[in-house]
């Protein structure tokens, strides 16, 4: 599990190692739920503690997709910073 969650292996609030990832859709507009367009919603992946419900980290799905793509192309990250 440590390879999935990176450097975070314990809850900063209670010290538990019972951590999990879950997906959360966030409406960042003032539009009502049944009138949303896809650009009104952002998907977040959240790392939480199962014991105390502390939120330890959140990552946008777009950022995760960028990191996964960069892992497929190790030189792409170095090229983008030049």
trRosetta pair geometry for C-beta under 8 A, 3 or more apart (Angstrom, degrees):
i j d omega theta_ij theta_ji phi_ij phi_ji
1 4 5.6 -57 -162 34 49 112
1 5 6.3 17 155 1 81 110
1 9 7.9 118 104 -132 97 83
1 19 7.4 144 159 64 131 98
2 5 6.4 -69 -139 51 32 92
2 6 7.9 -107 174 62 59 7
2 9 5.3 -2 -114 -102 95 116
3 6 8.0 33 -173 -72 25 34
4 21 7.3 -110 150 -19 120 131
5 8 5.1 -94 154 76 107 85
5 9 6.4 139 89 -88 126 52
5 19 5.9 55 -99 105 158 141
5 21 7.5 -163 -90 -51 87 103
5 47 6.1 109 -135 -132 103 138
8 19 7.1 153 128 -133 101 169
8 47 6.3 98 93 134 146 156
8 56 5.5 136 -175 151 150 135
8 57 6.1 -161 -6 -19 163 132
9 17 6.1 -8 156 -130 76 99
9 19 7.5 -146 -160 8 29 142
10 15 5.6 -11 175 -158 122 45
10 16 6.7 157 -157 78 74 29
10 17 5.3 -47 -99 -84 73 73
10 19 7.8 -147 -115 -38 17 122
11 14 4.9 7 97 49 133 77
11 15 6.0 -46 66 9 85 11
11 16 4.6 22 12 49 125 79
11 17 7.6 -137 -6 -70 80 28
11 18 7.8 -18 -27 52 120 67
11 19 6.7 173 -60 -77 82 97
11 49 3.9 43 -99 -97 132 139
11 51 6.8 -123 -7 50 159 109
11 52 6.3 130 167 37 158 116
11 54 5.4 114 -159 53 112 133
11 56 6.5 -120 -123 -73 62 124
12 54 6.9 -146 54 147 76 152
12 56 6.5 137 5 -121 100 95
13 49 6.7 -134 46 15 110 160
13 52 5.3 -134 97 98 126 150
13 54 4.2 174 10 -73 136 153
14 49 6.5 141 37 165 112 156
14 51 5.7 -124 88 99 151 123
14 52 4.3 148 -19 -23 138 142
14 54 7.0 -178 1 -9 95 132
16 19 7.5 152 110 -50 90 71
16 49 5.6 109 67 -160 119 113
16 50 7.3 -121 131 56 144 73
16 51 4.1 147 -52 19 170 143
16 52 6.8 164 10 -2 131 98
18 49 6.6 77 82 -165 77 69
18 50 4.3 -84 135 49 108 111
18 51 5.2 100 59 -32 126 99
19 47 6.0 9 -180 -177 116 95
19 48 7.0 163 -153 86 70 33
19 49 5.9 -44 -100 -99 70 55
19 50 7.0 -161 -97 -7 17 87
19 56 6.8 -31 -133 15 122 150
20 47 7.5 171 88 -149 29 56
20 48 6.1 -25 65 64 76 80
20 50 5.6 64 0 -55 115 105
21 45 5.7 0 -171 179 110 101
21 46 7.0 149 -153 76 58 41
21 47 5.6 -31 -94 -94 71 66
21 48 7.9 135 -105 17 24 74
22 45 7.5 168 84 -154 27 60
22 46 5.7 -24 64 61 76 92
22 48 6.6 -20 18 16 108 119
23 43 6.2 -20 -165 -168 105 101
23 44 7.3 144 -159 80 54 47
23 45 5.9 -33 -99 -100 63 66
23 46 7.7 148 -109 15 13 82
23 61 7.8 35 -134 -74 104 115
24 43 7.5 143 76 -159 43 53
24 44 4.8 -24 67 67 94 97
24 45 7.7 162 20 -94 78 18
24 46 5.4 29 -2 -11 124 123
24 58 7.7 -49 43 -135 127 119
25 41 5.3 -3 -176 -173 105 116
25 42 7.3 154 -157 77 56 39
25 43 5.7 -30 -100 -100 70 65
25 44 7.6 170 -91 20 20 76
26 41 6.9 147 73 -157 43 61
26 42 4.9 -22 61 63 98 91
26 43 7.8 172 17 -90 78 16
26 44 5.7 41 -14 -8 117 117
27 31 7.3 -126 -171 64 117 81
27 33 6.9 -90 -75 -96 157 71
27 36 6.5 -99 -121 -103 110 134
27 40 6.1 6 -147 146 78 95
27 41 5.8 -32 -94 -99 60 75
28 40 6.9 -168 54 -176 66 54
28 41 7.6 150 13 -110 80 24
28 42 5.8 30 -13 0 123 114
29 36 7.4 149 52 -123 126 86
29 40 4.2 -62 10 -143 134 100
31 35 5.2 -125 177 93 103 98
31 36 5.5 137 106 -93 126 61
31 37 7.5 27 82 9 174 77
31 40 5.3 -53 42 -138 133 155
32 35 4.9 60 64 23 87 109
32 36 7.7 -123 92 -44 43 75
33 36 6.2 -28 -159 -24 33 115
36 40 4.5 -136 -153 72 89 135
36 41 5.8 55 172 -39 138 109
37 40 5.1 105 55 -7 68 104
38 41 6.4 -73 -157 41 39 100
42 60 6.3 -51 175 -134 114 106
42 61 7.6 -178 177 22 69 98
43 60 7.1 102 83 -165 60 64
43 61 3.9 18 89 -15 110 136
44 58 5.0 1 179 -175 122 112
44 59 7.0 144 -162 72 71 34
44 60 5.8 -51 -105 -103 68 50
44 61 7.0 -115 -84 -26 20 79
45 58 6.9 157 80 -156 45 59
45 59 5.0 -20 62 64 98 89
45 60 7.7 102 16 -170 79 4
45 61 6.3 111 -25 -79 97 67
45 64 6.0 46 13 -43 140 148
46 55 5.9 -52 -171 -139 115 102
46 57 7.3 166 -155 89 49 51
46 58 4.7 -16 -104 -103 75 88
47 55 7.5 106 77 -166 56 58
47 56 4.6 -60 104 67 102 103
47 57 4.2 21 37 51 119 93
47 58 7.3 -149 18 -72 71 42
47 59 8.0 46 -17 -2 98 98
48 53 6.5 -14 -178 -155 118 42
48 54 6.7 163 -156 82 69 45
48 55 5.5 -37 -100 -103 86 53
48 56 6.5 171 -102 7 28 87
49 52 5.0 4 103 48 131 80
49 53 6.4 -63 73 -6 83 9
49 54 4.4 28 20 45 123 89
49 56 6.5 98 -37 -36 88 112
50 53 8.0 26 -146 -71 16 50
55 58 6.7 -4 178 -45 118 102
59 63 5.3 -119 -177 79 89 123
59 64 5.4 97 130 -55 122 97
60 63 4.5 95 60 3 86 101
60 64 7.1 -153 94 -3 47 84
61 64 5.6 -53 -149 38 36 113
61 65 6.3 40 152 -22 66 105
62 65 5.6 -53 -149 35 31 113
62 66 6.6 36 151 -21 64 102
63 66 5.6 -50 -152 32 34 115
63 67 6.6 32 152 -16 65 104
64 67 5.7 -55 -150 37 34 110
64 68 6.3 32 153 -18 67 106
65 68 5.7 -53 -143 37 32 110
65 69 6.3 33 156 -19 64 106
66 69 5.8 -58 -149 37 28 110
66 70 6.3 29 153 -19 64 108
67 70 5.6 -52 -145 37 32 113
67 71 6.5 37 152 -24 63 103
68 71 5.6 -49 -151 30 33 115
68 72 7.0 35 149 -20 61 100
69 72 5.7 -53 -158 30 37 112
69 73 6.7 -10 157 21 68 104
69 76 7.1 -69 133 90 88 160
70 73 6.4 -78 -143 63 32 78
70 74 7.6 70 164 -108 67 30
70 76 5.5 -138 -124 79 65 112
70 77 4.6 61 -156 -58 121 105
71 74 7.4 15 -153 -78 30 67
73 76 3.7 58 108 -18 118 120
73 77 7.9 153 99 -15 81 72
74 77 7.1 -53 -173 22 39 104
74 78 7.8 23 143 -2 65 109
75 78 5.5 -59 -157 43 53 111
75 79 5.9 53 148 -24 80 107
76 79 5.7 -57 -145 38 30 112
76 80 6.3 30 157 -23 65 107
77 80 6.0 -56 -147 32 28 110
77 81 6.9 17 157 -11 61 109
78 81 6.3 -66 -154 38 31 105
78 82 7.0 38 151 -35 64 104
79 82 5.9 -50 -155 15 36 116
